[in-house]
């Protein structure tokens, strides 16, 4: 999601210095806490925003909403048949030269309808009842606003009411997730770790729009983020997913509450192996979870320099997790990454067994 010079600099830094040290999950299992499965939601930035659309649409039976920050529409990499999936993903779905070669939304709508009719994603009627937050920064030159415009158009085409879509594109931010932390990057920049201070907490806005009438974020947390063994949920050797993932579970959600799960997908070069706890501990989600009895799940993907080839640690929205497959599945309920994360949500929803 960077220009060539930025990409090469960061990749070399990772190769030379070793991946970022993070807490080791050992054999810690993600606990079963009786989560409220039918009130699940999801959000993400950049490749995590594309992953958000995929996860949300594939499993819309359990969803109440999604937050898409700097991401294009579902199936975007299939926009133009004359391009490869990767070429579409890095051109039409990021910063096309002109809008006419951006996301091919009519084609994407038809493909999505066909997938629903085939039963490999959940019914599209589910989308009408949900709430969708969409964001594009005015200084984001990685994923252009013209691309994100088509995300809004996509959901409107499936009859999501206008009042159920909040599309913000008047903030002069770079390609980043937004906070109020003064030690984060300046608002209009695009630089690692792609978390910028623009004087509002985007996590708060996303959760408030999806769930409505939430309390203000808590000043203190009742628990700490847990590191758990993500490997047990992964069926494929080519997902580029990390051995360890993270979750924040307020104590109330382990005791007398059945809490909804909000899944958070980081962006490229934002996994814990690259930026440590910056995303899962310092983007405001946990404080909102504490105040409002929510569980936050932070799946993780990491850079891979062999098979699969994923040097920036992006979530898969063009098919790298199914290498050497003519028609890779990265977008249905059986897609390797989507299925793994769904199993994590199901684990959280199992009857309480304690932490």
C-alpha atoms as a printed R data frame, in Angstrom:
    type eleno elety resid chain resno       x       y       z
1   ATOM     1    CA   UNK     A     1   0.000   0.000   0.000
2   ATOM     2    CA   UNK     A     2   3.104   2.219  -0.320
3   ATOM     3    CA   UNK     A     3   5.103   3.630  -3.196
4   ATOM     4    CA   UNK     A     4   8.063   1.572  -4.390
5   ATOM     5    CA   UNK     A     5  10.673   3.502  -2.414
6   ATOM     6    CA   UNK     A     6   8.705   3.299   0.849
7   ATOM     7    CA   UNK     A     7   7.948  -0.364   0.245
8   ATOM     8    CA   UNK     A     8  11.570  -1.293  -0.394
9   ATOM     9    CA   UNK     A     9  12.789   0.636   2.650
10  ATOM    10    CA   UNK     A    10  10.348  -1.055   4.982
11  ATOM    11    CA   UNK     A    11  10.862  -4.527   3.565
12  ATOM    12    CA   UNK     A    12  14.652  -4.174   3.890
13  ATOM    13    CA   UNK     A    13  14.252  -2.944   7.456
14  ATOM    14    CA   UNK     A    14  12.162  -5.985   8.330
15  ATOM    15    CA   UNK     A    15  14.594  -8.372   6.686
16  ATOM    16    CA   UNK     A    16  17.647  -6.829   8.307
17  ATOM    17    CA   UNK     A    17  16.380  -6.282  11.820
18  ATOM    18    CA   UNK     A    18  14.135  -9.295  12.274
19  ATOM    19    CA   UNK     A    19  10.415  -9.181  12.892
20  ATOM    20    CA   UNK     A    20   9.102  -7.150  15.804
21  ATOM    21    CA   UNK     A    21   9.095  -8.958  19.108
22  ATOM    22    CA   UNK     A    22   5.610  -9.482  20.597
23  ATOM    23    CA   UNK     A    23   4.234 -11.410  23.575
24  ATOM    24    CA   UNK     A    24   4.360 -15.142  22.961
25  ATOM    25    CA   UNK     A    25   1.025 -16.951  23.097
26  ATOM    26    CA   UNK     A    26   2.594 -20.366  23.828
27  ATOM    27    CA   UNK     A    27  -0.399 -22.721  23.893
28  ATOM    28    CA   UNK     A    28  -2.899 -20.210  25.245
29  ATOM    29    CA   UNK     A    29  -6.302 -21.050  23.798
30  ATOM    30    CA   UNK     A    30  -8.820 -18.414  22.866
31  ATOM    31    CA   UNK     A    31 -11.446 -18.831  25.590
32  ATOM    32    CA   UNK     A    32 -15.113 -19.679  25.226
33  ATOM    33    CA   UNK     A    33 -17.121 -16.901  26.869
34  ATOM    34    CA   UNK     A    34 -20.654 -17.226  25.511
35  ATOM    35    CA   UNK     A    35 -20.380 -14.225  23.211
36  ATOM    36    CA   UNK     A    36 -23.505 -12.871  21.496
37  ATOM    37    CA   UNK     A    37 -22.897 -14.325  18.029
38  ATOM    38    CA   UNK     A    38 -25.810 -12.592  16.310
39  ATOM    39    CA   UNK     A    39 -24.463  -9.112  17.111
40  ATOM    40    CA   UNK     A    40 -21.020  -9.527  15.549
41  ATOM    41    CA   UNK     A    41 -19.404  -6.668  13.624
42  ATOM    42    CA   UNK     A    42 -16.100  -5.952  11.915
43  ATOM    43    CA   UNK     A    43 -13.816  -3.103  10.881
44  ATOM    44    CA   UNK     A    44 -10.428  -2.561   9.282
45  ATOM    45    CA   UNK     A    45  -7.977  -0.283   7.508
46  ATOM    46    CA   UNK     A    46  -6.588  -0.656   3.990
47  ATOM    47    CA   UNK     A    47  -6.089  -4.380   3.231
48  ATOM    48    CA   UNK     A    48  -7.956  -4.850   6.495
49  ATOM    49    CA   UNK     A    49 -10.798  -2.785   5.012
50  ATOM    50    CA   UNK     A    50 -10.966  -5.055   1.970
51  ATOM    51    CA   UNK     A    51 -10.878  -8.003   4.383
52  ATOM    52    CA   UNK     A    52 -13.665  -6.349   6.380
53  ATOM    53    CA   UNK     A    53 -15.932  -6.319   3.321
54  ATOM    54    CA   UNK     A    54 -15.097  -9.954   2.591
55  ATOM    55    CA   UNK     A    55 -15.691 -11.161   6.143
56  ATOM    56    CA   UNK     A    56 -18.840  -9.088   6.543
57  ATOM    57    CA   UNK     A    57 -20.457 -10.218   3.288
58  ATOM    58    CA   UNK     A    58 -19.410 -13.870   3.553
59  ATOM    59    CA   UNK     A    59 -20.859 -14.165   7.082
60  ATOM    60    CA   UNK     A    60 -23.599 -11.527   7.070
61  ATOM    61    CA   UNK     A    61 -25.971 -13.899   8.896
62  ATOM    62    CA   UNK     A    62 -24.239 -12.984  12.168
63  ATOM    63    CA   UNK     A    63 -23.402  -9.362  11.355
64  ATOM    64    CA   UNK     A    64 -24.902  -6.046  12.424
65  ATOM    65    CA   UNK     A    65 -22.429  -3.740  10.706
66  ATOM    66    CA   UNK     A    66 -18.985  -2.945   9.343
67  ATOM    67    CA   UNK     A    67 -16.398  -0.153   9.409
68  ATOM    68    CA   UNK     A    68 -14.386   0.260   6.200
69  ATOM    69    CA   UNK     A    69 -11.447   2.685   6.366
70  ATOM    70    CA   UNK     A    70  -9.686   3.272   3.029
71  ATOM    71    CA   UNK     A    71 -10.987   0.201   1.263
72  ATOM    72    CA   UNK     A    72 -12.737  -0.609  -2.000
73  ATOM    73    CA   UNK     A    73 -15.800  -2.764  -2.657
74  ATOM    74    CA   UNK     A    74 -16.149  -6.521  -2.213
75  ATOM    75    CA   UNK     A    75 -14.430  -8.554  -4.980
76  ATOM    76    CA   UNK     A    76 -12.636  -5.424  -6.201
77  ATOM    77    CA   UNK     A    77  -9.674  -7.400  -7.593
78  ATOM    78    CA   UNK     A    78 -12.063  -9.065 -10.051
79  ATOM    79    CA   UNK     A    79 -12.984  -5.732 -11.633
80  ATOM    80    CA   UNK     A    80 -11.341  -6.144 -15.029
81  ATOM    81    CA   UNK     A    81 -10.982  -9.534 -16.736
82  ATOM    82    CA   UNK     A    82  -8.027  -8.383 -18.854
83  ATOM    83    CA   UNK     A    83  -5.932  -7.857 -15.701
84  ATOM    84    CA   UNK     A    84  -4.650 -10.364 -13.196
85  ATOM    85    CA   UNK     A    85  -6.147 -10.247  -9.716
86  ATOM    86    CA   UNK     A    86  -2.946  -8.731  -8.341
87  ATOM    87    CA   UNK     A    87  -2.817  -6.037 -11.026
88  ATOM    88    CA   UNK     A    88  -6.429  -5.104 -10.314
89  ATOM    89    CA   UNK     A    89  -5.753  -5.067  -6.576
90  ATOM    90    CA   UNK     A    90  -2.791  -2.704  -6.917
91  ATOM    91    CA   UNK     A    91  -4.253  -0.411  -9.588
92  ATOM    92    CA   UNK     A    92  -8.031  -0.343  -9.949
93  ATOM    93    CA   UNK     A    93  -8.511  -0.962  -6.228
94  ATOM    94    CA   UNK     A    94  -5.932   1.531  -4.979
95  ATOM    95    CA   UNK     A    95  -5.134   4.626  -7.008
96  ATOM    96    CA   UNK     A    96  -6.307   4.263 -10.619
97  ATOM    97    CA   UNK     A    97  -5.146   6.824 -13.157
98  ATOM    98    CA   UNK     A    98  -8.777   7.737 -13.896
99  ATOM    99    CA   UNK     A    99 -12.001   6.671 -12.157
100 ATOM   100    CA   UNK     A   100 -13.183   4.797 -15.255
101 ATOM   101    CA   UNK     A   101 -10.505   2.138 -14.674
102 ATOM   102    CA   UNK     A   102 -11.185   1.923 -10.965
103 ATOM   103    CA   UNK     A   103 -13.530  -0.639  -9.381
104 ATOM   104    CA   UNK     A   104 -15.919  -2.058 -11.993
105 ATOM   105    CA   UNK     A   105 -18.898  -1.933  -9.661
106 ATOM   106    CA   UNK     A   106 -21.582  -3.275 -12.056
107 ATOM   107    CA   UNK     A   107 -19.475  -6.381 -12.661
108 ATOM   108    CA   UNK     A   108 -18.779  -6.759  -8.939
109 ATOM   109    CA   UNK     A   109 -22.480  -6.555  -8.126
110 ATOM   110    CA   UNK     A   110 -23.290  -9.301 -10.636
111 ATOM   111    CA   UNK     A   111 -20.513 -11.517  -9.317
112 ATOM   112    CA   UNK     A   112 -21.687 -10.985  -5.735
113 ATOM   113    CA   UNK     A   113 -25.270 -11.912  -6.646
114 ATOM   114    CA   UNK     A   114 -24.014 -15.079  -8.325
115 ATOM   115    CA   UNK     A   115 -22.043 -16.063  -5.217
116 ATOM   116    CA   UNK     A   116 -25.094 -15.554  -3.022
117 ATOM   117    CA   UNK     A   117 -27.235 -17.610  -5.395
118 ATOM   118    CA   UNK     A   118 -24.614 -20.372  -5.256
119 ATOM   119    CA   UNK     A   119 -24.832 -20.322  -1.453
120 ATOM   120    CA   UNK     A   120 -21.114 -19.724  -0.842
121 ATOM   121    CA   UNK     A   121 -21.763 -16.385   0.883
122 ATOM   122    CA   UNK     A   122 -24.684 -15.488   3.131
123 ATOM   123    CA   UNK     A   123 -27.888 -13.961   1.676
124 ATOM   124    CA   UNK     A   124 -27.499 -10.385   0.479
125 ATOM   125    CA   UNK     A   125 -30.842  -9.428   2.031
126 ATOM   126    CA   UNK     A   126 -28.986  -9.359   5.352
127 ATOM   127    CA   UNK     A   127 -27.180  -6.176   4.345
128 ATOM   128    CA   UNK     A   128 -30.371  -4.078   4.358
129 ATOM   129    CA   UNK     A   129 -30.688  -4.203   8.144
130 ATOM   130    CA   UNK     A   130 -27.079  -3.328   9.001
131 ATOM   131    CA   UNK     A   131 -25.058  -0.138   9.482
132 ATOM   132    CA   UNK     A   132 -21.952   0.668   7.434
133 ATOM   133    CA   UNK     A   133 -19.254   3.218   8.334
134 ATOM   134    CA   UNK     A   134 -16.956   4.244   5.455
135 ATOM   135    CA   UNK     A   135 -13.967   6.602   5.569
136 ATOM   136    CA   UNK     A   136 -11.553   8.086   3.018
137 ATOM   137    CA   UNK     A   137  -8.902  10.663   3.901
138 ATOM   138    CA   UNK     A   138  -8.495  13.717   1.665
139 ATOM   139    CA   UNK     A   139  -4.692  13.220   1.676
140 ATOM   140    CA   UNK     A   140  -4.853   9.459   1.143
141 ATOM   141    CA   UNK     A   141  -2.993   8.768  -2.105
142 ATOM   142    CA   UNK     A   142  -2.695   5.024  -1.466
143 ATOM   143    CA   UNK     A   143  -6.383   4.125  -1.733
144 ATOM   144    CA   UNK     A   144  -8.026   7.000  -3.576
145 ATOM   145    CA   UNK     A   145 -11.387   8.454  -2.610
146 ATOM   146    CA   UNK     A   146 -12.721   7.546  -6.072
147 ATOM   147    CA   UNK     A   147 -12.152   3.892  -5.119
148 ATOM   148    CA   UNK     A   148 -13.822   4.263  -1.721
149 ATOM   149    CA   UNK     A   149 -16.756   6.028  -3.404
150 ATOM   150    CA   UNK     A   150 -17.530   2.712  -5.057
151 ATOM   151    CA   UNK     A   151 -17.694   0.988  -1.678
152 ATOM   152    CA   UNK     A   152 -20.573   3.284  -0.788
153 ATOM   153    CA   UNK     A   153 -22.167   2.715  -4.207
154 ATOM   154    CA   UNK     A   154 -21.856  -1.045  -3.763
155 ATOM   155    CA   UNK     A   155 -23.814  -1.106  -0.505
156 ATOM   156    CA   UNK     A   156 -26.447   1.312  -1.813
157 ATOM   157    CA   UNK     A   157 -26.965  -1.003  -4.788
158 ATOM   158    CA   UNK     A   158 -27.894  -3.755  -2.335
159 ATOM   159    CA   UNK     A   159 -30.517  -1.496  -0.746
160 ATOM   160    CA   UNK     A   160 -28.679  -0.486   2.392
161 ATOM   161    CA   UNK     A   161 -30.622   2.662   3.363
162 ATOM   162    CA   UNK     A   162 -28.797   5.988   3.088
163 ATOM   163    CA   UNK     A   163 -29.404   6.611   6.803
164 ATOM   164    CA   UNK     A   164 -27.558   3.350   7.551
165 ATOM   165    CA   UNK     A   165 -24.381   4.439   5.740
166 ATOM   166    CA   UNK     A   166 -22.032   7.002   7.228
167 ATOM   167    CA   UNK     A   167 -19.441   8.028   4.641
168 ATOM   168    CA   UNK     A   168 -16.814  10.497   5.841
169 ATOM   169    CA   UNK     A   169 -14.407  12.014   3.325
170 ATOM   170    CA   UNK     A   170 -13.833  15.568   4.538
171 ATOM   171    CA   UNK     A   171 -10.899  14.906   6.902
172 ATOM   172    CA   UNK     A   172  -7.424  15.829   5.628
173 ATOM   173    CA   UNK     A   173  -5.837  12.568   6.699
174 ATOM   174    CA   UNK     A   174  -3.298  10.358   5.013
175 ATOM   175    CA   UNK     A   175  -3.556   6.607   4.617
176 ATOM   176    CA   UNK     A   176  -4.023   5.724   8.269
177 ATOM   177    CA   UNK     A   177  -6.296   4.802  11.141
178 ATOM   178    CA   UNK     A   178  -7.270   7.865  13.172
179 ATOM   179    CA   UNK     A   179  -6.745   8.610  16.875
180 ATOM   180    CA   UNK     A   180  -6.386  11.530  19.292
181 ATOM   181    CA   UNK     A   181  -2.911  10.480  20.442
182 ATOM   182    CA   UNK     A   182  -0.449  13.352  20.043
183 ATOM   183    CA   UNK     A   183   2.488  10.963  19.686
184 ATOM   184    CA   UNK     A   184   0.922   9.419  16.575
185 ATOM   185    CA   UNK     A   185   1.769  10.713  13.094
186 ATOM   186    CA   UNK     A   186   0.451  14.065  11.896
187 ATOM   187    CA   UNK     A   187  -2.986  13.813  10.360
188 ATOM   188    CA   UNK     A   188  -2.149  14.303   6.676
189 ATOM   189    CA   UNK     A   189   0.890  11.988   6.548
190 ATOM   190    CA   UNK     A   190   1.178   8.483   5.165
191 ATOM   191    CA   UNK     A   191   3.922   6.715   7.076
192 ATOM   192    CA   UNK     A   192   4.465   3.752   9.370
193 ATOM   193    CA   UNK     A   193   2.698   2.708  11.573
194 ATOM   194    CA   UNK     A   194  -0.211   4.302   9.633
195 ATOM   195    CA   UNK     A   195  -1.930   5.551  12.791
196 ATOM   196    CA   UNK     A   196  -2.496   9.321  12.739
197 ATOM   197    CA   UNK     A   197  -3.603  11.968  15.195
198 ATOM   198    CA   UNK     A   198  -6.538  13.794  13.587
199 ATOM   199    CA   UNK     A   199  -8.206  14.815  16.865
200 ATOM   200    CA   UNK     A   200 -10.904  12.130  16.954
201 ATOM   201    CA   UNK     A   201 -11.042   8.447  17.845
202 ATOM   202    CA   UNK     A   202 -12.083   6.525  14.754
203 ATOM   203    CA   UNK     A   203 -12.653   3.356  16.754
204 ATOM   204    CA   UNK     A   204 -15.220   5.235  18.849
205 ATOM   205    CA   UNK     A   205 -17.002   6.548  15.768
206 ATOM   206    CA   UNK     A   206 -17.101   3.134  14.093
207 ATOM   207    CA   UNK     A   207 -18.492   1.343  17.137
208 ATOM   208    CA   UNK     A   208 -20.942   4.140  17.904
209 ATOM   209    CA   UNK     A   209 -22.332   4.106  14.398
210 ATOM   210    CA   UNK     A   210 -22.713   0.329  14.282
211 ATOM   211    CA   UNK     A   211 -24.125  -0.234  17.790
212 ATOM   212    CA   UNK     A   212 -25.553   3.245  18.555
213 ATOM   213    CA   UNK     A   213 -25.974   5.023  21.881
214 ATOM   214    CA   UNK     A   214 -22.747   3.696  23.367
215 ATOM   215    CA   UNK     A   215 -21.119   5.008  26.503
216 ATOM   216    CA   UNK     A   216 -17.937   7.070  26.391
217 ATOM   217    CA   UNK     A   217 -14.699   5.061  26.453
218 ATOM   218    CA   UNK     A   218 -13.529   3.811  29.834
219 ATOM   219    CA   UNK     A   219 -10.550   5.480  31.479
220 ATOM   220    CA   UNK     A   220  -9.264   2.187  32.898
221 ATOM   221    CA   UNK     A   221  -9.496  -1.406  31.748
222 ATOM   222    CA   UNK     A   222 -10.649  -4.347  33.847
223 ATOM   223    CA   UNK     A   223  -8.460  -6.769  31.948
224 ATOM   224    CA   UNK     A   224  -5.415  -6.923  29.691
225 ATOM   225    CA   UNK     A   225  -5.232  -7.939  26.066
226 ATOM   226    CA   UNK     A   226  -4.701 -11.693  25.810
227 ATOM   227    CA   UNK     A   227  -2.372 -13.336  23.313
228 ATOM   228    CA   UNK     A   228  -3.697 -16.654  22.043
229 ATOM   229    CA   UNK     A   229  -2.694 -19.474  19.717
230 ATOM   230    CA   UNK     A   230  -4.048 -18.556  16.306
231 ATOM   231    CA   UNK     A   231  -2.530 -21.655  14.662
232 ATOM   232    CA   UNK     A   232  -5.291 -23.953  15.878
233 ATOM   233    CA   UNK     A   233  -7.823 -22.125  13.696
234 ATOM   234    CA   UNK     A   234  -5.784 -22.273  10.481
235 ATOM   235    CA   UNK     A   235  -6.280 -25.173   8.052
236 ATOM   236    CA   UNK     A   236  -3.925 -24.049   5.287
237 ATOM   237    CA   UNK     A   237  -0.118 -23.610   5.284
238 ATOM   238    CA   UNK     A   238  -0.314 -20.617   2.927
239 ATOM   239    CA   UNK     A   239  -2.440 -18.080   4.780
240 ATOM   240    CA   UNK     A   240   0.454 -15.822   5.928
241 ATOM   241    CA   UNK     A   241  -1.370 -15.654   9.266
242 ATOM   242    CA   UNK     A   242   0.699 -15.367  12.431
243 ATOM   243    CA   UNK     A   243   0.988 -18.036  15.118
244 ATOM   244    CA   UNK     A   244  -0.353 -15.550  17.671
245 ATOM   245    CA   UNK     A   245  -3.389 -13.258  17.677
246 ATOM   246    CA   UNK     A   246  -4.953 -11.036  20.329
247 ATOM   247    CA   UNK     A   247  -8.254 -10.244  21.984
248 ATOM   248    CA   UNK     A   248  -9.580  -7.841  24.578
249 ATOM   249    CA   UNK     A   249 -12.305  -9.359  26.775
250 ATOM   250    CA   UNK     A   250 -13.675  -7.180  29.584
251 ATOM   251    CA   UNK     A   251 -14.192  -9.048  32.850
252 ATOM   252    CA   UNK     A   252 -17.940  -8.481  32.559
253 ATOM   253    CA   UNK     A   253 -17.894 -10.579  29.377
254 ATOM   254    CA   UNK     A   254 -16.352 -13.520  31.244
255 ATOM   255    CA   UNK     A   255 -18.936 -13.338  34.033
256 ATOM   256    CA   UNK     A   256 -22.582 -12.289  33.687
257 ATOM   257    CA   UNK     A   257 -22.660 -10.693  30.215
258 ATOM   258    CA   UNK     A   258 -23.095 -12.194  26.755
259 ATOM   259    CA   UNK     A   259 -21.080  -9.675  24.752
260 ATOM   260    CA   UNK     A   260 -20.977  -8.999  21.013
261 ATOM   261    CA   UNK     A   261 -17.694  -9.547  19.170
262 ATOM   262    CA   UNK     A   262 -16.125  -6.823  17.047
263 ATOM   263    CA   UNK     A   263 -13.381  -8.136  14.736
264 ATOM   264    CA   UNK     A   264 -10.570  -5.683  13.886
265 ATOM   265    CA   UNK     A   265  -8.381  -6.244  10.824
266 ATOM   266    CA   UNK     A   266  -5.120  -4.256  10.778
267 ATOM   267    CA   UNK     A   267  -3.687  -2.976   7.507
268 ATOM   268    CA   UNK     A   268  -0.520  -3.843   5.595
269 ATOM   269    CA   UNK     A   269   2.681  -3.528   7.637
270 ATOM   270    CA   UNK     A   270   0.545  -3.134  10.769
271 ATOM   271    CA   UNK     A   271   0.522  -6.627  12.252
272 ATOM   272    CA   UNK     A   272   2.053  -7.209  15.671
273 ATOM   273    CA   UNK     A   273   5.109  -8.794  14.053
274 ATOM   274    CA   UNK     A   274   5.851  -5.388  12.506
275 ATOM   275    CA   UNK     A   275   4.538  -2.695  14.898
276 ATOM   276    CA   UNK     A   276   4.136  -4.582  18.177
277 ATOM   277    CA   UNK     A   277   1.079  -3.686  20.259
278 ATOM   278    CA   UNK     A   278   0.430  -0.350  18.537
279 ATOM   279    CA   UNK     A   279  -2.761  -1.497  16.808
280 ATOM   280    CA   UNK     A   280  -4.252  -3.834  19.385
281 ATOM   281    CA   UNK     A   281  -3.475  -1.683  22.425
282 ATOM   282    CA   UNK     A   282  -3.464   1.930  21.203
283 ATOM   283    CA   UNK     A   283  -6.303   2.568  18.756
284 ATOM   284    CA   UNK     A   284  -9.105   3.072  21.288
285 ATOM   285    CA   UNK     A   285 -11.083  -0.099  20.669
286 ATOM   286    CA   UNK     A   286 -10.351  -1.636  24.069
287 ATOM   287    CA   UNK     A   287 -11.548   1.379  26.037
288 ATOM   288    CA   UNK     A   288 -14.817   1.377  24.109
289 ATOM   289    CA   UNK     A   289 -15.143  -2.369  24.665
290 ATOM   290    CA   UNK     A   290 -14.667  -1.938  28.390
291 ATOM   291    CA   UNK     A   291 -17.364   0.730  28.681
292 ATOM   292    CA   UNK     A   292 -19.884  -1.097  26.498
293 ATOM   293    CA   UNK     A   293 -19.404  -4.826  27.147
294 ATOM   294    CA   UNK     A   294 -17.856  -5.672  23.782
295 ATOM   295    CA   UNK     A   295 -15.196  -8.226  22.888
296 ATOM   296    CA   UNK     A   296 -12.498  -7.073  20.449
297 ATOM   297    CA   UNK     A   297 -10.792  -9.738  18.350
298 ATOM   298    CA   UNK     A   298  -7.507  -8.848  16.622
299 ATOM   299    CA   UNK     A   299  -6.552 -11.553  14.066
300 ATOM   300    CA   UNK     A   300  -3.026 -11.245  12.726
301 ATOM   301    CA   UNK     A   301  -1.283 -11.657   9.399
302 ATOM   302    CA   UNK     A   302   2.450 -11.160   8.895
303 ATOM   303    CA   UNK     A   303   4.952 -10.568   6.093
304 ATOM   304    CA   UNK     A   304   5.884 -13.631   4.061
305 ATOM   305    CA   UNK     A   305   8.724 -13.640   1.541
306 ATOM   306    CA   UNK     A   306   8.387 -17.152   0.103
307 ATOM   307    CA   UNK     A   307   5.072 -19.012  -0.326
308 ATOM   308    CA   UNK     A   308   2.731 -17.287  -0.039
309 ATOM   309    CA   UNK     A   309   4.349 -14.104  -1.311
310 ATOM   310    CA   UNK     A   310   3.059 -11.358   0.977
311 ATOM   311    CA   UNK     A   311   6.020  -9.075   1.780
312 ATOM   312    CA   UNK     A   312   3.918  -6.300   3.309
313 ATOM   313    CA   UNK     A   313   1.849  -8.499   5.595
314 ATOM   314    CA   UNK     A   314  -1.458  -7.592   3.933
315 ATOM   315    CA   UNK     A   315  -4.731  -9.414   4.311
316 ATOM   316    CA   UNK     A   316  -5.601 -11.353   1.177
317 ATOM   317    CA   UNK     A   317  -7.923  -9.567  -1.235
318 ATOM   318    CA   UNK     A   318  -6.381 -10.866  -4.484
319 ATOM   319    CA   UNK     A   319  -5.764 -14.577  -3.873
320 ATOM   320    CA   UNK     A   320  -2.208 -15.041  -2.542
321 ATOM   321    CA   UNK     A   321  -3.429 -17.459   0.135
322 ATOM   322    CA   UNK     A   322  -4.297 -19.984  -2.593
323 ATOM   323    CA   UNK     A   323  -1.095 -19.956  -4.704
324 ATOM   324    CA   UNK     A   324  -0.964 -21.833  -7.999
325 ATOM   325    CA   UNK     A   325  -4.766 -21.904  -8.156
326 ATOM   326    CA   UNK     A   326  -6.321 -20.467 -11.331
327 ATOM   327    CA   UNK     A   327  -9.375 -19.159  -9.469
328 ATOM   328    CA   UNK     A   328  -8.282 -18.625  -5.864
329 ATOM   329    CA   UNK     A   329 -10.974 -18.400  -3.200
330 ATOM   330    CA   UNK     A   330 -10.225 -15.531  -0.845
331 ATOM   331    CA   UNK     A   331 -13.785 -14.168  -0.556
332 ATOM   332    CA   UNK     A   332 -16.293 -16.948   0.361
333 ATOM   333    CA   UNK     A   333 -17.026 -18.768   3.599
334 ATOM   334    CA   UNK     A   334 -14.433 -21.377   2.598
335 ATOM   335    CA   UNK     A   335 -11.596 -18.898   1.973
336 ATOM   336    CA   UNK     A   336  -8.611 -19.860   4.171
337 ATOM   337    CA   UNK     A   337  -8.269 -16.583   6.098
338 ATOM   338    CA   UNK     A   338 -12.005 -15.909   6.399
339 ATOM   339    CA   UNK     A   339 -12.751 -19.400   7.659
340 ATOM   340    CA   UNK     A   340  -9.989 -19.178  10.278
341 ATOM   341    CA   UNK     A   341 -11.287 -15.892  11.689
342 ATOM   342    CA   UNK     A   342 -14.868 -17.152  11.686
343 ATOM   343    CA   UNK     A   343 -13.792 -20.129  13.782
344 ATOM   344    CA   UNK     A   344 -12.292 -17.699  16.308
345 ATOM   345    CA   UNK     A   345 -15.635 -15.902  16.584
346 ATOM   346    CA   UNK     A   346 -17.421 -19.230  17.020
347 ATOM   347    CA   UNK     A   347 -15.003 -20.169  19.818
348 ATOM   348    CA   UNK     A   348 -15.791 -16.943  21.659
349 ATOM   349    CA   UNK     A   349 -19.512 -17.704  21.300
350 ATOM   350    CA   UNK     A   350 -19.273 -21.175  22.832
351 ATOM   351    CA   UNK     A   351 -20.641 -21.494  26.413
352 ATOM   352    CA   UNK     A   352 -18.386 -19.965  29.040
353 ATOM   353    CA   UNK     A   353 -15.470 -22.047  30.204
354 ATOM   354    CA   UNK     A   354 -13.511 -19.275  31.875
355 ATOM   355    CA   UNK     A   355 -10.217 -17.576  31.070
